[in-house]
Amino acid sequence: TLFGMSPQYSIRIFPGRVSDTTAQLYVQAEVSEAADEYRLSGRINGPHIHNAHTLPASIPFKDLGPGETVLVATVIPDPCVWTPDCPALYDLSLDLVTTAGEVVKRIQTKTGISSFGVYRNSFYLNAKRFVPRLIHESFVGTHSFDELREARLGVFANEPSEDMLLESSRLGVPLMVRATLERLDELAAWPSVFAVLLDLNNLVSPSPSSNRHLSSNRLAVAKVWRGAPTNTDGATNASDEGTDAWIVSRKPEDLTESGQTISALPTAGPIVFATELTETDGLDLKTLRRHCDLLQQQTAQCARGAAFLLVPSSLEDRVFPDD
C-alpha cells in the first residue's frame, strides 16, 4: 500500500496539465535525509474501468533530477479522466530506492485523473458543474457502492478506510470526508474524494508545512458555518482563511425563511446544505435520494446550494461537533 509508511518518508501524487490528448502525473517523495540519496523508479498502467473493456498501457515514470524532494513524472497519452459515469483508474507501481540500489519502500496504489474545483458558489469536476447529493455513511448499511452509484448518491464519511476509498473510486461514488490534516495527501490521490471537512484546530496558526498542504492540494476544504464573525472590527476570522466551502446545518423550515436566517449565510463560496432526518429506519436509497432532491428544492431561493447532505438526527452533534 502507498500510505501508512514510516515517518521518514511521505508520498504525494498529483496531476499536472491535462488535455484531451495527454495528461501529466507527478509522484513526489519527501525524505528525512538528503533527497539526492534516493530516487523513484516505476510505471503506471491503465486505464481500468469497472464493467468496461479497456486497452491498458504501461508507461514509465521519468526522474526529474536532483532537488529538495524526489520527483518523477509521466505523460499519459489519450487519458481517461475519472467521472462518476466513467470511473477510470490507473495502477501505480514504484520503488523508492537509494543510490546504492536498496529498495526502502515499495509503492503500489491506484489513482485517477480528475480535477475538482470551486468557482463562485459551485463545485466543478473536470471543468463541469458538479452537484453531489450525499448521505451520511450510517445510512449506507447493507447497500453496496454499486447501488449507491445507481441511485446517484455520494457518501459523507468520517476517516474513511482504504477499502471505502478504493470502492468509491472504482465504482464512481463521490465522497466528502471528515479527516485530519495529515491525511490530505493520501485522500487527494483518490479521485472519488472531492472535499474534506477539517477540524478548526487543524487550521489555527498553521505551520508552513500545513500551508503547503492546503495550497497545493486539489481537495476543497470545507468548514461548518457557525454564524457571522464575532470580531469587533467585523473582519473575517483568521481561521476562515483557506476555506473553499461551507457546511450549513439547519432545519428545512429555517433554510426556507426569508430575512435574517438567509442573510446570515456565508457571503462567499459554495454551501453544502445539510439537514437531519429523525425517522431513519427502513429508508431505502430511492427514498434518501428523494430527501436530497427535496432539500435542494427547499433551499433553491438561496441560489447558493452546491451540494446536499442528509444526516441522522441522532448523530448530528458528532458529525458536526462544536470546534
C-alpha positions in Angstrom: 0.0 0.0 0.0 1.0 3.6 -0.5 0.3 5.2 2.8 0.9 4.2 6.4 4.6 4.5 5.7 7.3 5.2 8.3 7.6 8.9 9.3 10.9 9.2 7.3 9.0 9.2 4.0 5.9 10.8 2.7 4.4 10.5 -0.8 2.3 12.8 -2.9 0.5 12.0 -6.2 -0.8 15.0 -8.2 -1.7 15.8 -11.8 -0.1 18.4 -14.0 -1.6 19.7 -17.2 -4.5 17.6 -18.6 -5.9 17.8 -22.1 -7.9 15.6 -24.4 -4.7 14.1 -25.8 -2.2 13.9 -22.8 -2.2 14.1 -19.0 0.8 14.7 -16.8 1.1 12.9 -13.5 3.7 13.5 -10.8 4.8 11.5 -7.8 6.9 13.2 -5.1 8.7 11.7 -2.2 9.8 13.8 0.8 12.6 12.1 2.8 14.1 13.0 6.1 17.6 12.6 4.8 19.2 14.1 1.7 16.9 13.8 -1.2 19.8 13.3 -3.7 20.5 9.9 -2.0 17.2 8.5 -3.2 15.2 8.0 -6.4 11.9 6.8 -7.6 11.5 4.2 -10.3 8.4 2.6 -11.6 5.4 2.6 -14.1 1.8 3.5 -14.4 -0.7 1.1 -16.0 -4.2 1.8 -17.2 -6.9 2.8 -17.6 -9.1 0.2 -15.9 -12.8 0.8 -15.7 -15.4 -1.3 -13.8 -17.5 -3.4 -16.2 -15.8 -2.0 -19.3 -13.2 -3.3 -21.7 -10.1 -1.2 -22.0 -6.7 -1.4 -23.6 -4.4 -0.5 -20.7 -1.0 0.9 -21.5 2.1 0.6 -19.3 4.2 3.9 -19.2 7.4 4.5 -17.2 8.0 7.4 -14.9 10.9 9.7 -15.6 13.2 11.1 -12.9 13.2 14.9 -12.9 16.7 15.2 -11.4 18.0 16.4 -8.1 16.1 18.8 -5.8 14.7 19.2 -2.3 12.5 16.2 -2.9 12.5 13.1 -5.1 10.2 13.8 -8.1 9.2 11.8 -11.1 6.7 12.4 -13.8 5.0 10.7 -16.7 2.8 11.7 -19.6 -0.2 9.6 -20.3 -1.4 9.6 -23.9 -5.2 9.6 -24.6 -6.1 9.8 -20.9 -9.4 8.7 -19.4 -10.5 11.2 -16.8 -12.4 10.0 -13.8 -16.1 10.8 -13.5 -18.9 9.0 -11.6 -20.2 7.7 -15.0 -16.7 6.6 -16.1 -14.6 5.9 -13.1 -11.3 5.2 -14.8 -8.4 4.2 -12.5 -4.7 3.7 -13.1 -2.3 1.4 -11.2 0.9 2.8 -9.9 3.9 0.7 -9.0 7.1 2.4 -7.9 10.1 1.7 -5.7 11.8 4.3 -3.6 15.5 3.2 -3.8 18.8 4.5 -2.5 21.7 5.4 -4.8 23.2 2.1 -3.8 20.2 0.3 -5.2 18.5 -0.7 -1.9 14.7 -0.6 -2.1 13.5 1.2 1.0 9.8 1.4 0.1 7.6 -0.3 -2.5 4.6 1.7 -3.5 1.6 0.1 -5.1 -1.7 2.0 -5.3 -4.3 3.3 -7.6 -5.3 6.8 -8.6 -7.4 8.6 -11.2 -7.1 11.7 -13.3 -9.6 14.3 -12.3 -9.8 17.9 -11.3 -12.2 19.2 -8.7 -12.5 22.9 -8.3 -14.5 25.7 -6.7 -15.8 28.7 -8.7 -18.1 31.2 -7.1 -20.9 29.2 -5.5 -20.4 25.9 -7.2 -18.2 22.7 -7.2 -16.7 21.7 -10.6 -15.5 18.3 -11.8 -13.3 18.4 -14.8 -14.5 21.9 -15.6 -18.2 20.9 -15.5 -20.6 22.0 -12.7 -20.9 19.2 -10.2 -23.8 18.9 -7.6 -23.3 16.0 -5.2 -26.2 14.5 -3.3 -24.7 12.9 -0.2 -25.9 10.7 2.6 -24.1 10.0 5.9 -22.2 6.7 5.9 -24.5 5.4 8.6 -27.3 5.3 6.0 -25.3 3.0 3.7 -25.9 -0.1 5.8 -26.0 -3.2 3.7 -26.2 -1.2 0.4 -23.4 -1.7 -2.0 -21.5 1.0 -3.7 -23.0 -0.3 -7.0 -26.4 0.5 -5.5 -25.2 3.9 -4.4 -24.0 4.6 -7.9 -27.3 3.6 -9.4 -29.1 5.9 -7.1 -26.7 8.7 -8.0 -25.8 9.2 -4.3 -22.5 10.1 -2.7 -21.3 9.5 0.9 -20.2 11.7 3.8 -17.6 9.5 5.7 -15.6 10.1 8.8 -12.0 8.9 8.4 -12.8 6.6 5.5 -10.9 3.3 5.3 -8.7 2.4 2.4 -11.4 -0.1 1.3 -14.0 2.6 1.1 -11.6 4.9 -0.8 -10.9 2.1 -3.3 -14.5 1.0 -3.8 -15.9 4.5 -4.2 -13.2 5.4 -6.7 -13.6 2.1 -8.6 -17.4 2.4 -8.8 -17.8 6.2 -9.2 -19.3 7.2 -5.9 -18.3 10.8 -4.7 -17.0 11.2 -1.2 -16.9 14.1 1.2 -14.9 13.2 4.2 -14.1 14.3 7.7 -10.4 13.8 8.3 -7.2 15.1 9.8 -4.7 17.4 8.1 -2.2 14.6 8.0 -4.4 12.5 5.6 -4.8 15.2 2.9 -2.1 13.9 0.6 -3.5 10.3 0.9 -7.1 11.5 0.2 -6.1 13.6 -2.7 -4.8 10.6 -4.6 -8.2 9.0 -4.6 -10.4 10.6 -7.4 -13.7 9.9 -5.6 -12.8 12.4 -2.8 -13.8 16.0 -3.7 -13.9 17.8 -0.3 -12.6 17.3 3.2 -14.0 18.7 6.4 -11.1 19.6 8.7 -11.3 20.3 12.4 -10.9 24.0 13.1 -7.9 23.3 15.4 -6.0 21.9 12.4 -6.1 25.3 10.7 -5.3 27.6 13.6 -1.8 29.1 13.2 -0.9 26.5 10.6 2.7 25.6 10.1 4.5 26.2 6.8 4.0 22.5 6.1 0.3 22.8 6.7 0.1 25.9 4.4 1.9 23.9 1.7 -0.6 21.0 2.1 -3.6 23.3 1.8 -2.3 25.4 -1.1 -1.1 22.6 -3.3 -3.8 20.0 -2.5 -6.6 19.6 -5.1 -9.3 18.9 -2.4 -11.8 21.6 -1.4 -11.5 22.4 2.3 -14.9 22.7 4.0 -15.9 24.0 7.4 -19.1 24.1 9.4 -20.7 27.5 9.3 -21.1 28.8 12.9 -22.5 32.2 12.1 -21.0 35.5 11.1 -17.6 36.5 12.5 -17.7 37.9 16.0 -14.6 40.1 15.7 -15.3 43.6 17.0 -13.9 45.1 13.8 -16.1 42.9 11.6 -13.2 41.2 10.0 -13.3 37.6 8.9 -11.9 35.2 11.5 -8.4 34.2 10.7 -9.5 30.5 10.9 -11.7 31.2 7.8 -8.7 31.7 5.6 -8.2 28.8 3.2 -11.9 27.7 3.4 -13.3 26.8 0.0 -16.8 25.7 1.0 -19.2 25.8 3.9 -21.5 23.2 5.5 -24.7 24.9 6.7 -26.7 22.6 9.0 -30.2 23.8 9.5 -33.7 22.5 9.7 -35.6 22.8 6.3 -38.0 25.4 7.7 -35.1 27.6 8.8 -33.5 27.4 5.4 -36.6 28.5 3.5 -37.3 31.5 5.7 -36.5 34.9 4.2 -34.8 37.5 6.2 -32.2 37.2 8.9 -31.5 33.4 8.6 -30.8 33.6 4.9 -28.8 36.8 5.1 -26.7 35.3 7.9 -25.3 32.7 5.5 -21.6 32.9 4.4 -21.1 35.7 1.9 -18.9 33.7 -0.5 -18.2 30.2 -1.5 -20.3 27.0 -2.2 -22.7 25.9 0.5 -23.3 22.3 1.4 -26.8 22.3 2.9 -27.2 19.6 5.5 -30.4 18.5 7.2 -31.1 15.9 9.8 -33.6 13.1 9.4 -35.4 12.0 12.5 -37.1 8.9 11.0 -34.2 6.8 9.6 -35.4 3.2 10.0 -36.0 1.3 6.8 -35.1 4.2 4.4 -34.1 2.8 1.0 -31.8 4.6 -1.3 -34.6 5.9 -3.6 -36.2 7.5 -0.5 -33.0 9.0 0.6 -32.4 10.4 -2.9 -35.9 12.0 -2.8 -35.0 13.6 0.5 -31.9 15.1 -1.1 -33.9 16.4 -4.0 -36.5 17.9 -1.6 -33.7 19.6 0.3 -32.4 21.1 -2.9 -36.0 22.5 -3.6 -36.3 23.9 -0.1 -33.1 25.8 -0.4 -33.5 26.9 -4.0 -34.3 30.5 -3.2 -30.9 30.9 -1.6 -29.3 30.1 -5.0 -26.2 29.0 -3.1 -26.6 25.3 -2.8 -23.6 23.4 -4.2 -24.3 20.0 -2.5 -26.9 18.4 -0.3 -26.3 16.2 2.7 -28.6 14.0 4.8 -27.5 13.2 8.4 -29.3 11.2 11.1 -30.5 13.4 13.9 -29.0 11.0 16.4 -25.5 11.7 15.0 -25.8 15.4 14.1 -23.7 16.6 17.1 -21.0 14.0 16.3 -20.9 14.7 12.6 -20.5 18.5 13.1 -19.1 18.8 16.6 -18.5 22.3 18.1 -14.9 23.4 17.4 
